[in-house]
Amino acid sequence: MTARSMMKGHTPSARSEASVAAMVRRYRRRCARARSGHRPTRTSPMDQIAQLRIEGEALLAAARTAGIDAPIEHCPGWSMQRLVSHTAKVFQRTAVVVAEGLLAPPANDRFTQFAKDDSVFDQYAEVLDELVDALTHAVPNAPSWNFTGEDLTNSFWVRRMCNEAAVHRWDAQHAAGEAEGFAPELAVDIIDELLYILMPVLSAAKNPTLSSSFHLHCTDIDGEWLTSFTDGEPVTLREHAKGQLAVRGPASSLCLWAWNRLPATEGGLEALGDTDLLEAWTTIVP
């Protein structure tokens, strides 16, 4: 489960969509004032689209291997059918937003109802083709809606869909019995997107009361972040700084921990400081 509820055009909280958007804008301004360090090198949109294709096809291959009823361990209550249909729905909605240049979320009633049996795999493959085609022919800086209210361009969706596919590819492979990690550069970008782009939306949706700080540190590639919560609002800096909890290790493992796919005791990870905050992290990130 990455950012699935956000794709519906609203956040599941008592706060209004307008207040969530306002909080995100405040977060961006605070990060702009506080930011230090270097933004991780981003690959070109076409390279990200190529990676999306690779991740999307690997997801499908693993799904077929595992079977429609295979449980998805890190998405409680989900079967492979739910994972595939969820990802296909996200892909389909994004393809429509980008292809039509929508400036508001599309209506739910215009989309496919995905099958409950093995035919969902073929539906997914068709939608993946549609998404790749839409993104390939899109102008990266052309306007389009997204759920954050920021970076309202097609380039947002190129990155978001690549990372969405990668995380759920791992889920599918894990269900099939053998999951491959992420290339370090991709893992850094997934973490960076989570902390800078998705975290304020997730925080608003979860409405945490958390006032704590988290330091994430890659040991095999340049990548460090300090995310501090004050009354539930996060600010992230790309820097080496002390947090109340630090989690460090290989980028792929750190990415999986950040998305609640791997404990901080596995994959070469090390947790330092207030390890009671490991549980707090799981209340923010789905």
Residue pairs with C-beta under 8 A, 6 or more apart in sequence:
1 74
1 75
1 78
1 286
2 163
2 164
2 167
2 168
2 259
2 286
3 147
3 160
3 164
3 198
3 201
3 202
3 286
4 86
4 90
4 286
5 11
5 12
5 205
5 286
6 147
6 148
6 198
6 201
6 205
7 89
7 90
7 93
7 94
7 147
8 105
8 108
9 104
9 105
9 106
9 147
10 17
11 17
11 20
11 147
11 201
11 204
11 205
12 205
13 20
13 204
13 205
13 206
13 207
14 207
15 23
15 204
15 207
19 204
20 201
20 204
20 205
21 149
23 200
23 203
23 204
23 233
24 148
24 149
24 150
24 200
24 201
24 204
25 149
25 150
26 233
27 200
27 233
27 234
27 235
28 150
28 200
30 235
31 196
31 235
31 236
31 237
34 235
34 237
35 237
35 238
36 237
36 238
36 239
37 224
37 237
37 238
37 239
37 240
38 222
38 238
39 192
39 238
40 185
40 188
40 189
40 192
40 222
40 223
40 238
41 185
42 159
42 189
43 51
43 185
43 189
45 135
45 140
45 155
45 158
46 136
48 158
48 159
48 162
49 132
49 135
49 136
49 158
49 162
51 162
51 166
51 186
52 131
52 132
52 135
52 158
52 161
52 162
52 165
53 128
53 132
55 162
55 165
55 166
55 169
56 91
56 128
56 131
56 132
56 165
56 169
57 128
58 169
58 172
58 173
58 180
59 84
59 87
59 165
59 168
59 169
59 172
59 173
60 84
60 121
60 124
60 125
60 128
60 172
62 169
62 172
62 173
62 175
62 176
63 80
63 83
63 84
63 121
63 124
63 172
63 175
63 176
64 121
65 176
66 80
66 172
66 175
66 176
66 177
67 80
68 79
68 80
68 81
68 117
68 118
68 120
69 79
69 80
69 81
70 79
70 80
70 175
70 176
71 78
71 79
71 80
71 175
72 78
72 79
72 80
72 82
72 83
72 171
72 172
72 174
72 175
73 171
73 174
73 175
74 171
74 174
74 260
74 261
75 82
75 83
75 171
78 86
80 172
80 175
81 116
81 117
81 120
83 168
83 171
83 172
83 175
84 114
84 120
84 121
84 124
84 172
85 114
85 115
85 120
85 123
85 124
86 168
87 124
87 164
87 165
87 168
88 112
88 114
88 120
88 123
88 124
88 127
88 128
89 111
89 112
89 114
90 161
90 164
91 124
91 127
91 128
91 130
91 131
91 161
92 111
92 112
92 127
92 130
92 131
93 106
93 111
94 131
94 134
94 157
94 160
94 161
95 127
95 130
95 131
95 133
95 134
95 135
96 102
96 106
96 110
96 111
96 134
97 105
97 106
97 144
97 145
97 146
97 157
98 134
98 135
98 138
98 144
98 154
98 157
99 134
99 137
99 138
100 106
101 142
101 143
101 144
102 144
102 145
103 143
103 144
103 145
103 152
104 145
105 145
105 147
112 123
112 127
114 120
114 123
114 124
115 123
131 161
135 154
135 157
135 158
135 161
138 144
138 154
138 158
139 154
140 153
140 154
140 155
140 158
141 153
141 154
141 155
142 153
142 154
143 152
143 153
144 152
144 153
144 154
144 156
144 157
145 152
146 152
146 156
146 157
146 160
147 201
148 156
148 197
148 198
148 200
148 201
150 197
151 197
156 197
159 189
159 193
160 193
160 197
162 186
163 186
163 189
163 190
163 193
166 182
166 186
166 190
167 190
167 259
167 261
170 179
170 180
170 181
170 182
170 256
170 261
171 179
171 261
173 179
173 180
174 261
181 187
181 250
181 252
181 253
181 256
181 267
182 190
182 251
182 252
182 255
182 256
183 252
184 218
184 220
184 221
184 250
184 251
184 252
185 221
187 218
187 221
187 223
187 251
187 252
187 254
187 255
188 218
188 221
188 222
188 223
188 251
188 255
190 255
190 258
190 259
191 216
191 218
191 223
191 225
191 251
191 254
191 255
191 258
192 223
192 225
192 238
194 258
194 259
194 285
195 216
195 225
195 227
195 234
195 236
195 258
196 236
199 227
199 234
199 236
199 284
200 233
200 234
202 284
202 285
202 286
203 229
203 232
203 233
203 234
203 284
206 283
206 284
207 232
208 229
208 232
208 280
208 283
208 284
209 231
209 232
210 229
210 232
210 280
210 283
210 284
211 229
211 230
211 231
211 232
212 228
212 229
212 243
212 244
212 245
212 274
212 277
212 280
213 226
213 227
213 228
213 229
213 243
213 244
213 245
214 226
214 227
214 228
214 243
214 244
214 245
214 246
214 247
214 277
214 281
215 224
215 225
215 226
215 241
215 242
215 243
215 245
215 246
215 247
215 248
215 273
216 223
216 224
216 225
216 227
216 246
216 247
216 248
216 254
216 258
217 223
217 224
217 240
217 246
217 247
217 248
217 249
217 254
218 224
218 248
218 249
218 250
218 251
218 254
219 248
219 249
219 250
219 268
220 250
220 251
221 251
223 251
223 254
224 238
224 239
224 240
225 236
225 237
225 238
225 239
226 236
226 237
226 239
226 241
226 242
226 243
227 234
227 235
227 236
227 243
228 234
228 235
228 236
228 243
243 273
244 273
244 274
244 277
245 271
245 272
245 273
245 274
245 275
245 277
245 278
245 281
246 271
246 272
246 273
247 254
247 257
247 264
247 269
247 270
247 271
247 272
247 278
248 254
248 269
248 270
248 272
249 257
249 267
249 268
249 269
249 270
250 267
250 268
250 269
252 267
253 262
253 266
253 267
253 268
253 269
254 269
256 262
256 267
257 263
257 264
257 267
257 269
258 281
258 285
259 285
260 281
260 282
260 285
260 286
262 269
263 269
264 270
264 271
264 275
264 278
265 271
271 278
